[in-house]
Amino acid sequence: MTDQQGFVLWMTGLSGAGKTTIALILMDELAKRGVKAERLDGDVVRESLTRDLGFTAEDRAKNIERVTFVAKLLSRNGIGCVCSFISPYQSVRDGVRDNTTNFMEVFIDAPLEVVIDRDVKGLYKKALNGEIPNFTGISDPFEAPENPDIHVRTDQQTPEESAQYLMEVLEEKGFIPAAETA
């Protein structure tokens, strides 16, 4: 593939919904097809690019503003961006859409009771006990996308099935080459 289009696959959802897991699988699949792509992940970005920010609404907006700048540079230069961020506010996600190339909002959806049950990092337990302020879905709002470009239900699909579905959508949109058939 010589003339690759850049794109931004923006995965939003509650902590524990499966954004990072799906993104990692997706990155492997994109690499197998020779697609130039980068992964921008909330936890990783907060350890480097935005470590000076907290979790207030203002800091969350600034976090996404910085990430948007990176995604904008990559996508306009023909690189696919697989972004996994809670990004709880629709207005902020709309800002990413307005400032990047070939943006697709992906709602990685799992009901609150499911992510609380998963609680891989133990964060929900702490948030429910009042130990973590401003925790999305508990003490801070999460504005679920009303009309996402792609909707994935991780309480009904495996991470592999979800990633495969996203690959199919990227193919249909012409952002990645079709899978070779045997």
C-alpha positions as a LaTeX table, in Angstrom:
\begin{tabular}{lrrr}
\hline
Residue & $x$ (\AA) & $y$ (\AA) & $z$ (\AA) \\
\hline
Met1 & 0.00 & 0.00 & 0.00 \\
Thr2 & 1.75 & 3.15 & $-1.14$ \\
Asp3 & $-0.74$ & 5.97 & $-0.56$ \\
Gln4 & $-2.16$ & 5.30 & 2.85 \\
Gln5 & $-4.79$ & 7.69 & 4.18 \\
Gly6 & $-4.43$ & 8.82 & 7.74 \\
Phe7 & $-7.29$ & 8.18 & 10.13 \\
Val8 & $-8.17$ & 8.59 & 13.77 \\
Leu9 & $-9.98$ & 5.70 & 15.41 \\
Trp10 & $-11.04$ & 7.33 & 18.69 \\
Met11 & $-12.10$ & 4.73 & 21.26 \\
Thr12 & $-14.08$ & 6.16 & 24.15 \\
Gly13 & $-15.65$ & 4.32 & 27.06 \\
Leu14 & $-15.49$ & 3.74 & 30.77 \\
Ser15 & $-12.35$ & 2.51 & 32.49 \\
Gly16 & $-12.27$ & $-1.26$ & 32.10 \\
Ala17 & $-14.48$ & $-1.34$ & 29.00 \\
Gly18 & $-11.67$ & $-2.83$ & 26.89 \\
Lys19 & $-10.26$ & 0.13 & 24.96 \\
Thr20 & $-6.58$ & $-0.67$ & 25.51 \\
Thr21 & $-7.00$ & $-4.42$ & 25.03 \\
Ile22 & $-8.80$ & $-3.92$ & 21.72 \\
Ala23 & $-6.28$ & $-1.27$ & 20.62 \\
Leu24 & $-3.36$ & $-3.65$ & 21.20 \\
Ile25 & $-5.02$ & $-6.41$ & 19.16 \\
Leu26 & $-5.89$ & $-3.90$ & 16.45 \\
Met27 & $-2.30$ & $-2.65$ & 16.27 \\
Asp28 & $-1.07$ & $-6.22$ & 15.70 \\
Glu29 & $-3.62$ & $-6.72$ & 12.91 \\
Leu30 & $-2.74$ & $-3.41$ & 11.26 \\
Ala31 & 0.97 & $-4.28$ & 11.38 \\
Lys32 & 0.27 & $-7.62$ & 9.67 \\
Arg33 & $-1.24$ & $-5.66$ & 6.76 \\
Gly34 & 1.62 & $-3.19$ & 6.59 \\
Val35 & $-0.51$ & $-0.26$ & 7.76 \\
Lys36 & 1.42 & 2.62 & 9.28 \\
Ala37 & $-0.26$ & 3.29 & 12.61 \\
Glu38 & 0.47 & 4.63 & 16.07 \\
Arg39 & $-1.34$ & 3.93 & 19.31 \\
Leu40 & $-2.15$ & 6.76 & 21.68 \\
Asp41 & $-3.38$ & 5.45 & 25.03 \\
Gly42 & $-4.69$ & 7.41 & 28.00 \\
Asp43 & $-2.51$ & 5.74 & 30.63 \\
Val44 & 0.65 & 5.97 & 28.50 \\
Val45 & 0.06 & 9.61 & 27.54 \\
Arg46 & $-0.51$ & 10.56 & 31.18 \\
Glu47 & 2.93 & 9.14 & 32.04 \\
Ser48 & 4.65 & 11.40 & 29.52 \\
Leu49 & 2.90 & 14.10 & 27.51 \\
Thr50 & 0.34 & 15.10 & 30.13 \\
Arg51 & 1.80 & 14.02 & 33.47 \\
Asp52 & 1.29 & 17.58 & 34.76 \\
Leu53 & $-2.49$ & 17.26 & 34.53 \\
Gly54 & $-5.04$ & 15.93 & 36.99 \\
Phe55 & $-8.59$ & 14.73 & 36.43 \\
Thr56 & $-10.69$ & 17.87 & 36.73 \\
Ala57 & $-12.89$ & 18.69 & 33.75 \\
Glu58 & $-10.40$ & 21.39 & 32.73 \\
Asp59 & $-7.41$ & 19.06 & 32.98 \\
Arg60 & $-9.23$ & 16.32 & 31.07 \\
Ala61 & $-9.97$ & 18.82 & 28.28 \\
Lys62 & $-6.31$ & 19.95 & 28.20 \\
Asn63 & $-5.21$ & 16.30 & 28.09 \\
Ile64 & $-7.35$ & 15.62 & 25.02 \\
Glu65 & $-6.32$ & 18.93 & 23.45 \\
Arg66 & $-2.68$ & 17.81 & 23.53 \\
Val67 & $-3.52$ & 14.35 & 22.23 \\
Thr68 & $-5.61$ & 15.90 & 19.46 \\
Phe69 & $-2.59$ & 17.87 & 18.31 \\
Val70 & $-0.53$ & 14.67 & 18.04 \\
Ala71 & $-3.36$ & 12.79 & 16.28 \\
Lys72 & $-3.81$ & 15.72 & 13.90 \\
Leu73 & $-0.14$ & 15.65 & 12.89 \\
Leu74 & $-0.10$ & 11.89 & 12.42 \\
Ser75 & $-3.42$ & 11.57 & 10.59 \\
Arg76 & $-2.80$ & 14.40 & 8.16 \\
Asn77 & 0.53 & 12.76 & 7.27 \\
Gly78 & $-0.99$ & 9.41 & 6.34 \\
Ile79 & $-0.62$ & 7.61 & 9.66 \\
Gly80 & $-3.47$ & 5.75 & 11.30 \\
Cys81 & $-4.03$ & 6.70 & 14.94 \\
Val82 & $-5.60$ & 4.20 & 17.27 \\
Cys83 & $-6.58$ & 6.29 & 20.28 \\
Ser84 & $-7.95$ & 4.86 & 23.51 \\
Phe85 & $-9.11$ & 7.50 & 25.98 \\
Ile86 & $-12.03$ & 7.62 & 28.39 \\
Ser87 & $-12.68$ & 11.15 & 27.04 \\
Pro88 & $-15.96$ & 11.49 & 28.95 \\
Tyr89 & $-17.30$ & 14.68 & 27.36 \\
Gln90 & $-19.00$ & 14.76 & 23.96 \\
Ser91 & $-17.96$ & 18.35 & 23.27 \\
Val92 & $-14.31$ & 17.41 & 23.69 \\
Arg93 & $-14.67$ & 14.39 & 21.38 \\
Asp94 & $-16.41$ & 16.63 & 18.84 \\
Gly95 & $-13.37$ & 18.92 & 19.01 \\
Val96 & $-11.12$ & 16.00 & 18.12 \\
Arg97 & $-13.39$ & 15.18 & 15.18 \\
Asp98 & $-13.19$ & 18.77 & 13.93 \\
Asn99 & $-9.40$ & 18.86 & 14.10 \\
Thr100 & $-8.24$ & 15.52 & 12.75 \\
Thr101 & $-8.35$ & 13.60 & 9.48 \\
Asn102 & $-10.84$ & 10.77 & 8.88 \\
Phe103 & $-12.08$ & 10.71 & 12.47 \\
Met104 & $-14.25$ & 7.84 & 13.67 \\
Glu105 & $-15.73$ & 7.85 & 17.16 \\
Val106 & $-15.82$ & 4.31 & 18.53 \\
Phe107 & $-17.91$ & 3.68 & 21.63 \\
Ile108 & $-16.32$ & 0.79 & 23.51 \\
Asp109 & $-19.41$ & 0.04 & 25.53 \\
Ala110 & $-19.71$ & $-2.06$ & 28.65 \\
Pro111 & $-22.34$ & $-1.35$ & 31.31 \\
Leu112 & $-21.11$ & 0.17 & 34.58 \\
Glu113 & $-21.91$ & $-3.00$ & 36.52 \\
Val114 & $-19.75$ & $-5.02$ & 34.09 \\
Val115 & $-16.71$ & $-2.73$ & 34.36 \\
Ile116 & $-17.10$ & $-2.61$ & 38.15 \\
Asp117 & $-17.13$ & $-6.41$ & 38.15 \\
Arg118 & $-14.01$ & $-6.52$ & 35.94 \\
Asp119 & $-12.18$ & $-3.78$ & 37.93 \\
Val120 & $-8.79$ & $-4.95$ & 36.66 \\
Lys121 & $-6.91$ & $-2.05$ & 38.30 \\
Gly122 & $-8.98$ & $-1.88$ & 41.51 \\
Leu123 & $-9.99$ & 1.68 & 40.68 \\
Tyr124 & $-13.75$ & 1.27 & 40.98 \\
Lys125 & $-13.41$ & $-0.17$ & 44.48 \\
Lys126 & $-11.35$ & 2.87 & 45.52 \\
Ala127 & $-13.73$ & 5.29 & 43.79 \\
Leu128 & $-16.78$ & 3.70 & 45.40 \\
Asn129 & $-15.04$ & 4.01 & 48.77 \\
Gly130 & $-14.43$ & 7.73 & 48.11 \\
Glu131 & $-10.66$ & 7.29 & 47.79 \\
Ile132 & $-10.50$ & 8.57 & 44.19 \\
Pro133 & $-12.22$ & 11.89 & 43.46 \\
Asn134 & $-13.46$ & 12.81 & 39.97 \\
Phe135 & $-13.69$ & 9.17 & 38.87 \\
Thr136 & $-15.59$ & 8.82 & 35.60 \\
Gly137 & $-18.80$ & 6.86 & 35.94 \\
Ile138 & $-18.84$ & 7.11 & 39.74 \\
Ser139 & $-18.24$ & 10.68 & 40.97 \\
Asp140 & $-17.80$ & 12.30 & 37.53 \\
Pro141 & $-20.07$ & 11.98 & 34.50 \\
Phe142 & $-19.48$ & 9.96 & 31.36 \\
Glu143 & $-21.39$ & 11.28 & 28.37 \\
Ala144 & $-21.92$ & 8.18 & 26.27 \\
Pro145 & $-21.84$ & 8.92 & 22.54 \\
Glu146 & $-25.39$ & 9.20 & 21.22 \\
Asn147 & $-24.39$ & 8.58 & 17.61 \\
Pro148 & $-20.94$ & 7.00 & 17.50 \\
Asp149 & $-19.53$ & 6.10 & 14.12 \\
Ile150 & $-18.90$ & 2.59 & 15.49 \\
His151 & $-20.46$ & 0.92 & 18.54 \\
Val152 & $-18.76$ & $-2.09$ & 20.13 \\
Arg153 & $-20.32$ & $-3.98$ & 23.05 \\
Thr154 & $-17.55$ & $-5.66$ & 25.02 \\
Asp155 & $-20.05$ & $-7.36$ & 27.30 \\
Gln156 & $-21.29$ & $-9.22$ & 24.21 \\
Gln157 & $-18.09$ & $-9.67$ & 22.15 \\
Thr158 & $-14.59$ & $-10.85$ & 22.88 \\
Pro159 & $-11.76$ & $-8.33$ & 22.41 \\
Glu160 & $-10.71$ & $-10.29$ & 19.30 \\
Glu161 & $-14.21$ & $-10.09$ & 17.81 \\
Ser162 & $-14.33$ & $-6.36$ & 18.55 \\
Ala163 & $-10.95$ & $-5.77$ & 16.90 \\
Gln164 & $-11.98$ & $-7.82$ & 13.87 \\
Tyr165 & $-15.14$ & $-5.74$ & 13.52 \\
Leu166 & $-13.08$ & $-2.53$ & 13.63 \\
Met167 & $-10.74$ & $-3.93$ & 10.95 \\
Glu168 & $-13.76$ & $-4.64$ & 8.74 \\
Val169 & $-15.03$ & $-1.06$ & 9.15 \\
Leu170 & $-11.57$ & 0.35 & 8.33 \\
Glu171 & $-11.55$ & $-1.83$ & 5.19 \\
Glu172 & $-15.05$ & $-0.69$ & 4.16 \\
Lys173 & $-14.02$ & 2.96 & 4.56 \\
Gly174 & $-10.93$ & 2.32 & 2.43 \\
Phe175 & $-8.50$ & 3.31 & 5.17 \\
Ile176 & $-6.71$ & $-0.05$ & 5.15 \\
Pro177 & $-6.19$ & $-2.69$ & 2.46 \\
Ala178 & $-8.60$ & $-5.59$ & 2.32 \\
Ala179 & $-7.46$ & $-8.83$ & 3.88 \\
Glu180 & $-5.85$ & $-11.20$ & 1.43 \\
Thr181 & $-7.92$ & $-14.29$ & 0.81 \\
Ala182 & $-6.27$ & $-17.68$ & 0.67 \\
\hline
\end{tabular}
